[in-house]
Amino acid sequence: MIYSFRNSGFRDPETGVYNQTYFMEVFNREWHRHIRDNQSLALLYLCPHIHETVKQPHLLEFFMKQVQEAILRTTDLVARLNNNSFALGLFNIDETGTQIVLERIEEKIKQFNLEYAKQHTSHVDYELAGCICTPEQDLSIESIFKDVESLTYELGQKKSKNVELRHLQ
């Protein structure tokens, strides 16, 4: 990926998705707008198990391009949180819409793994966890991040399931 100074303040240079700072600013702004407009939103965490090697230097970038293609609306946001996880903010969406997005992401990852398996003997495992809620004044924004993080951890421990969506309690 060619580095661009124009995007340096809000893009992750390795993957091209938004960085954590930009994501948190936008998510906070959208949280408050959703309180005002009484709309629901979803927060998803995607944790692909990709360990970059010299032979596969752009694997994470190619993987995330597939995920971004599954997110069809331009108002939704994908960002890198750290080396192992990505956040997806889906705004003004209900449970049915969120489920459709999850299915599209799973399908894109399945296609990615099929193509990847043709050239290599492995595939990319992942966890994809999410919470959907309608923000309210007495509901803290931190609670949705804590719930999604906890759910992601639970999925990682189970190993029998890699996708789950819950309502924020």
N, C-alpha and C positions, 0 to 999 in steps of 0.2 A: 504494500500500500504506500503510495506517495504521500509524504507528510505535508499537510497544508496548515500554514499559520492562520488562515482564516477560520479554521475549525478547532484550533488548538485549545481553546478555552473550554469547550464543552464536549469534545469527542475523545474516546479512548483510542490512542494511536495504533494499538495492535489489532483491534476488531472493527473499528469504524462506528461502533454504536456510541450512544451518549455515555458520559462519565457519571459517576455517583453524585457529584456535586450538582450537576445540571439536573439530573433526575429528581433529586430531593427537592430542589427549588420548584420544579414544575409540579411534582406530586403534591407538595404542600399547597401551592396555589390552586390546583384542581380540587384538593380536599375541601378547601374553604368555599370554592365555587359550588361544589356538590352539596355542601351544607345549605347554602343559600337557595339552590335550585331543587333541593330534595331529590337528587339523582343518585343512583348507585354506581359504584366503581369496583374494580377488581385489581388486586395486586398479586402477581405471580412471581415465583422464584424458579429459575431454571438453573440446575447444577449439572452441567455436562462433565463427564469424567474423561477429560482430554489432557494428556501430559505431552506438551510440545517437545519435539525432538528435532535434531538437525535435519533428518530426512523429511519431516512434516512441519516446516516452519509456519505455514499459513492455515493449518487445519482448523484452528479455533475461528479464524476469520471466515473461512468457507462454511463452517457449521453455523455460525451466527447469521450469515447471509440467508441461509435456508430458513432459519427461524423468523427473520425479519420478513421474508416473503409470505409467511403464514399470517402475519399481522397485516391485514389488508387496509385498515383505516389509518389515515395519516395523523389522526389525533392521538393514537396510542403510541406508547413510548417504550423503547428497549434501551437498557443501560447496563453497563458492567459495574457490579458492586465491588468485586475483588477478583483474585485469580481464579476462584472456583465457582462463582455464581453471578447470575444476571437477574435483573429485575425487569418485569414487564408491567407497565401501568395501562390498564384498559379503562377508559373513562366513558361515563354515560352508557353503561352496559348492564344488562340483566343476567340472571343465571344461565338462561338458555343461550344467549350470545356468548357468554364466557365459555360455556361448554363447547360451543362450535369452534371458538378460537383454540381451545385446548386440543380438540380433535385435529384441526388443521396443523397445529404445531407437531403433534405426534406423527401425522402422516408425512410431513416434510422431513422429520428426523428419520423415519423409517426409510424414505427414499434416499436420504443422505447415506444411511448405513448400508443400503443395498449397493449403491455406487462405490462407497468406500471399501466394501468387502470384495469387490471385483479386483481391486489393486492391492489390498492388504488382507491379512488373515484375521483381523479383529474388527470390532465395531465400537461405537460410542454409547456407553451406558449413561443414564441421566436420571435425575429426579425433577419433577415439575409439580410444584405445589402452589396453591392459590387460595386466597380468601376474597369473598365478595361481601360488600356491605353498603349501606346507605349512611354516609357520615352524618353525625349529629354533634351539636355543641358539647354534650357531655361525654362524647366518645373521643378518646385521645388518638391522634394519628399514629403514635408509637405502638398502640395496641395491634393494629393491622400488621405492622412489620414484625412484631414479636410472634403473633400467631402464625404467619407464613413461615418465619424462620423455624419455629417449633415443628410445624407440619413437615417442612423439608427434612429436618433432622429425623423425624419419625419414619418418613419414607426411606431414607438412607439406611435406617436400621432394619426395616422389614425385608428388603431385597425382593419381596414377592410382587410388589406393586411399585410403579414409578410415577403415577400421576394421581393427584387428588385435589378436589376443590371443596372448600367448606365455607359456610357463612360465618362471619365474625360474630362471636358471642357477645 
